[in-house]
Amino acid sequence: MSTAEGIIDLRSDTVTRPSDAMRAAMASAPVGDDVYGEDPTVNRLEALTAERLGTEAALFVPTGTQSNLLALITHCQRGDEYIVGEDAHTYKYEGGGAAVLGSIQPQTVAHEPDGSLSLERIASAIKADDFHFARSRLLCLENTIAGKVLPQAYIADAAALARSRGLLFHLDGARIFNAAVKLGIDVRDIACQFDSVSVCLSKGLGAPVGSVLCGEGDFIEAARRWRKMLGGGMRQAGIVAAAGIVALEQNVARLAEDHANARRLAELLLGTPGITLSMDEVQTNMVFVQVAAGQSDALSRHMEERGILISGRGRFRLVTHLDVDAADMDRVAGGFQAFFRA
């Protein structure tokens, strides 16, 4: 279904509007004070998410940024470091929270073309047990990363490396369900290899707000304390948790439609003069297109005039989601093609 008022918004999958089913669930959700642990809808969402990922417990939080930060500061102490990809969300797009609020040093590693981190580079980044160095404590991966799915075999090897070197292992799994749907596996098969996983409900799953941090019971209880310190304790939060329940129950399998629409768009754009794209990168719900940097502003204006919102500069990320359909992909492709024909 196209977005409201004829606008096609491909800037992110965070722009989705809550469905009628979500709005109804939110309106009728039984609530209590979640800081006291008394909101039945929040408790149900946390139990459901933990069950889906196969973890002991889960914690509902306002944002994915907070969920990842809670994981980092729960796993690490001040002066520790975490090893992370140089383009990873936890390092590059979360305001430096780990360093600013957690006093945790990031040690970045370059991403490989498939989105993975070289095991050799990870190993070389791990510090010796020497008081001159920050203590290497945690390895963080992201799946999906720029729309690409990390292979299961690679994750298993990374987990083995982390454990052999005494590191904990966290996954920014904002789009972990996209990865599971793409691979045709149970999401538990991905989550089981990590000590903690952050799951976003407000991206491809379509909820208006919220993420869930999953892990062992003791870890989640420690994270709950940090959530309070960071101002993430919400009161009658069942109103928004209800939408997350609908997202998990109704919107996981349909992620395959988003993947198909992204593929359709890429195929329509492939070969368009002025556009460079790689079909190998189109694995889930993202299409990356490269244009001449000097054309970026004019292209964005051209598309917006046609009711199509995109974001980028030189390299544009086009993200499909539940508020766009196959017909919208034809319209988007036509907008690009009209610009480069002019």
C-alpha positions, 0 to 999 in steps of 0.5 A: 500500500502506498504511503499517505497522500501519494508520497513515496518515502524511501528515506528509511523503513522508520517512516512507516505509519501504524496499521489499523490493527496496531492503532486498535491494539494500542487503544485497548491495551491493558496498562500499568506502571512499567517502572514497577514492572506492572504493565501487563502489555510490556511484560507480554511484549518482553516475554514474546520477544525473548521467546522468539529469539530464544533468550532468557529475558528481554527489556523494552526500551524507547529506541534502538540507540538506547538498546545498544547503549544499554548492552555496551554499558552493561557488558563493559566497565569504564575504560574497557573497549569494544571492537566494532565496524567503522561504519556500524550504527553503534559506532557511527550513528549513535552520537558517540554514546558509548564513549560519552556516557559509558566511558567505553573506548571504541576500537574500529575495524574496516568492513569487508565488502560483504559487511563482515569484519575480517576475523584476522583484523578483529584478532589483531585489534584485541589488546594484550592484558596490559594496564597501558591499554584499554581492556578489550571486552566486547565484539559488536556485529550488525545484521543486516548491515547496509541491507546485507546479511551476514552469513551464518558460518561467519557469525559462528566463526566470529563467536568462536573467536570472541569466546576464545579471546574472552570477549562478550558478543553483542549484535545490533540486530535492528533488522535481524528479522530481515536477515532471518527471512532472507536466509529462510531460517528461524531468527533464533538460529542467529540470536543464539550465537550472541550474548545479547541482541538488540531488536528494533520494532520501528523499522521493517516491522512497522511499529511506531516506536520501540526496541527490545534488548534480549539476553540472559536474565542477570544481564537484562536485570543489570540493563534495566538498572541502566535504563532507569539511569538513562531516563528510559523507564516509561510508565504506562508504556503498554500503549506503545508496546501493544504495537510491538506485539502486533509487529512481531505477530503480523509483520515478520513474514511479510518482510519478504515483500519488502525484499522483493520490492527492493529487488524489483526497483534495482532491476528497473534502475539497472542500466540507467545512464547516470546510475551505478548500482550493484545487484549483489548488494540488494539482499533485503530491503535496501537499494544503494545507487551512486550518481555524480555528487554534483547531481545530488541536490537536483536529483532530490528536488526532482524526486520530491517534486514528484512526491518521492522522498530519498536521502543521500549525497552521491550515494543514495539509500532507497529503503522499502517497507510496508507502506510502499508496494510494487507499483510504487517501485515503477513510479520511483524508477520512472522518476530516476529515469526522467531525471537522467533523460533530461 
